[in-house]
Amino acid sequence: MNDTSRQQIWVMRHAETAWSLSGQHTGLTDIPLTAKGEKAAGELKPWLSKMNFTKVLSSPLTRAMTTAKLSGLESQVQPEPLLLEWDYGAYEGLKTDEIKKLHPGWDIWRDGCPKGENIEQVHSRAQQLLEKCSKIEGNIALFSHGHFSRFIIATWLGLPALCGSNFAIRAGSVTVLGYEHANKVIWSSGSLPEGPGVGR
């Protein structure tokens, strides 16, 4: 089996919402895509149509499910609660500078969120998700959120959860996880993915 014929996991962050545009922390608040976000989700369709996905899973929240459906995978997508965003608790809807006025020096990767989840809890969900994926044969599409997508990537690579802070995940972006020889790698990352194994 060559590298590009092995399982790939395509991780999609939902497209633009009003809060992703403004920089507000959007955890479990269920808000829709903007018109621009809907257009961007539709633009993923030609790329995703080139892939044969055995399983398509999405956060149950509207912004992720809508992204999946508009990208052409409406007939396959199934809700998966493990893909929900970090529960920001008391910091839901706030921007980072607003949070730092309440909690000077705050860093979500170190401090977590009061009345929400800490890094260990979110990391545990990512581990459970990838364990579930490991039992599925074939390529998998995952529609999730900014912070949780970073946990998926770090966990896939066998890195400490804190290393998720080193990955930037734009709204509407795609990250393709796969293998090079026996090593788990990031094959491609961007708004419209290109690179080894993509489009197979």
VMD Tcl script that draws the C-alpha trace (Angstrom):
set ca {
  {0.00 0.00 0.00}
  {1.49 3.38 -0.97}
  {1.26 6.54 1.12}
  {-1.56 8.22 -0.77}
  {-3.76 5.11 -0.87}
  {-3.79 4.82 2.90}
  {-6.54 6.39 4.95}
  {-6.80 10.17 4.84}
  {-8.75 12.29 7.32}
  {-9.93 15.61 5.92}
  {-10.52 18.11 8.72}
  {-12.72 21.05 7.72}
  {-13.32 24.05 9.92}
  {-16.79 25.50 9.37}
  {-16.96 28.54 7.11}
  {-17.36 32.14 8.27}
  {-19.90 33.23 10.89}
  {-20.49 36.69 12.31}
  {-18.56 35.70 15.44}
  {-15.60 34.13 13.65}
  {-15.39 37.37 11.69}
  {-15.50 39.53 14.82}
  {-13.13 37.31 16.80}
  {-15.64 36.30 19.46}
  {-15.15 32.92 21.13}
  {-17.88 30.69 19.71}
  {-18.19 27.42 21.56}
  {-21.66 25.93 21.95}
  {-23.60 28.99 20.74}
  {-25.45 27.81 17.64}
  {-25.15 30.56 15.04}
  {-25.45 30.34 11.24}
  {-22.93 30.99 8.51}
  {-22.76 34.43 6.93}
  {-23.61 34.77 3.23}
  {-19.87 34.83 2.55}
  {-19.50 31.69 4.64}
  {-22.20 29.89 2.66}
  {-20.44 30.82 -0.58}
  {-17.08 29.59 0.75}
  {-18.63 26.28 1.85}
  {-20.04 25.80 -1.64}
  {-16.60 26.40 -3.13}
  {-15.31 23.29 -1.35}
  {-17.68 21.12 -3.39}
  {-15.45 20.61 -6.48}
  {-12.55 19.52 -4.28}
  {-14.47 17.21 -1.99}
  {-16.28 15.62 -4.93}
  {-12.93 14.18 -6.05}
  {-12.71 12.14 -2.85}
  {-14.52 8.98 -1.89}
  {-15.35 9.30 1.80}
  {-16.38 6.20 3.72}
  {-17.64 8.33 6.59}
  {-18.59 12.00 6.93}
  {-18.98 13.32 10.47}
  {-19.82 16.80 11.67}
  {-20.25 18.74 14.86}
  {-24.02 18.91 15.41}
  {-23.93 22.72 15.46}
  {-25.54 24.55 12.53}
  {-22.38 26.24 11.26}
  {-20.55 22.93 10.84}
  {-23.49 20.91 9.51}
  {-24.32 23.64 6.99}
  {-20.71 23.73 5.80}
  {-20.82 19.96 5.27}
  {-24.11 20.08 3.39}
  {-23.16 23.01 1.14}
  {-19.85 21.32 0.30}
  {-21.78 18.52 -1.37}
  {-21.76 15.92 1.39}
  {-25.36 16.40 2.55}
  {-26.31 12.80 1.76}
  {-23.50 11.37 3.91}
  {-23.02 13.73 6.84}
  {-23.84 12.44 10.31}
  {-23.75 14.44 13.57}
  {-20.91 13.59 15.96}
  {-20.89 15.29 19.38}
  {-17.17 14.61 19.85}
  {-16.55 17.24 17.13}
  {-18.10 20.08 19.14}
  {-15.95 23.15 19.78}
  {-14.16 23.84 23.06}
  {-16.79 24.78 25.66}
  {-15.72 28.33 26.53}
  {-18.04 28.53 29.53}
  {-18.03 32.02 31.07}
  {-15.94 33.34 28.16}
  {-18.47 32.41 25.47}
  {-19.01 35.31 23.06}
  {-16.06 37.34 24.35}
  {-13.01 38.47 22.39}
  {-9.52 37.69 23.66}
  {-8.80 41.29 24.69}
  {-12.07 41.36 26.66}
  {-11.15 38.13 28.45}
  {-7.69 39.48 29.33}
  {-9.31 42.45 31.06}
  {-11.10 39.95 33.31}
  {-8.15 37.57 33.59}
  {-4.81 39.36 32.89}
  {-2.30 37.13 31.14}
  {-4.97 34.60 30.22}
  {-3.95 31.86 27.80}
  {-6.67 29.38 26.88}
  {-4.14 26.59 26.33}
  {-2.91 26.97 29.90}
  {-5.90 28.32 31.79}
  {-8.92 26.84 30.04}
  {-12.30 28.48 30.63}
  {-14.21 28.90 33.90}
  {-17.47 26.95 33.82}
  {-16.24 25.42 30.56}
  {-13.63 22.84 29.53}
  {-9.94 22.67 30.33}
  {-7.30 21.48 27.86}
  {-7.28 17.92 29.22}
  {-11.01 17.54 28.68}
  {-10.88 18.77 25.09}
  {-7.82 16.63 24.38}
  {-9.69 13.58 25.68}
  {-12.46 14.21 23.15}
  {-9.91 14.43 20.32}
  {-8.37 11.12 21.43}
  {-11.79 9.46 21.53}
  {-12.61 10.82 18.07}
  {-9.41 9.55 16.46}
  {-9.83 6.20 18.16}
  {-13.26 6.01 16.54}
  {-11.75 6.97 13.17}
  {-9.09 4.25 13.50}
  {-11.84 1.64 13.39}
  {-13.21 2.94 10.07}
  {-11.78 1.74 6.77}
  {-11.39 4.35 4.03}
  {-11.20 8.13 3.94}
  {-13.04 10.25 6.50}
  {-14.32 13.84 6.37}
  {-14.65 15.73 9.66}
  {-16.41 19.09 9.95}
  {-15.55 20.89 13.15}
  {-14.36 24.18 14.64}
  {-11.20 26.25 14.99}
  {-9.84 25.17 18.34}
  {-11.04 21.59 18.19}
  {-9.52 21.12 14.72}
  {-6.17 22.08 16.24}
  {-6.59 19.38 18.87}
  {-7.33 16.82 16.15}
  {-4.14 17.74 14.29}
  {-1.89 17.71 17.36}
  {-3.35 14.41 18.54}
  {-2.98 12.82 15.09}
  {0.70 13.78 15.03}
  {1.26 12.38 18.52}
  {2.07 15.81 19.93}
  {1.09 17.14 23.36}
  {-2.27 18.88 23.25}
  {-0.57 22.21 24.00}
  {1.07 22.02 20.57}
  {-2.35 22.72 19.06}
  {-1.57 26.36 19.77}
  {0.99 26.22 16.93}
  {-1.57 25.49 14.21}
  {-3.61 28.27 12.60}
  {-6.97 27.13 11.25}
  {-8.90 29.67 9.19}
  {-12.67 29.55 8.79}
  {-13.53 27.39 5.79}
  {-10.08 25.79 5.64}
  {-9.17 22.16 4.97}
  {-6.37 20.15 6.57}
  {-5.60 16.72 5.14}
  {-4.09 14.20 7.55}
  {-2.50 11.02 6.32}
  {0.65 8.94 6.17}
  {4.13 9.18 4.71}
  {5.57 5.69 5.01}
  {4.69 4.70 8.59}
  {4.58 8.28 9.86}
  {1.42 10.25 10.47}
  {1.70 13.59 8.65}
  {-0.18 16.66 7.46}
  {-0.48 16.18 3.72}
  {-1.98 19.56 2.98}
  {-3.53 22.57 4.65}
  {-5.27 25.58 3.18}
  {-8.51 27.03 1.88}
  {-8.46 24.84 -1.23}
  {-6.15 21.87 -0.69}
  {-3.54 20.73 -3.17}
  {-0.68 18.32 -2.78}
  {0.22 14.63 -2.58}
  {-2.77 12.36 -2.26}
  {-5.37 15.11 -2.61}
  {-8.03 14.46 -5.21}
  {-7.68 10.68 -5.12}
}
mol new
graphics top color blue
foreach p $ca { graphics top sphere $p radius 0.5 }
foreach p [lrange $ca 0 end-1] q [lrange $ca 1 end] { graphics top cylinder $p $q radius 0.2 }
display resetview
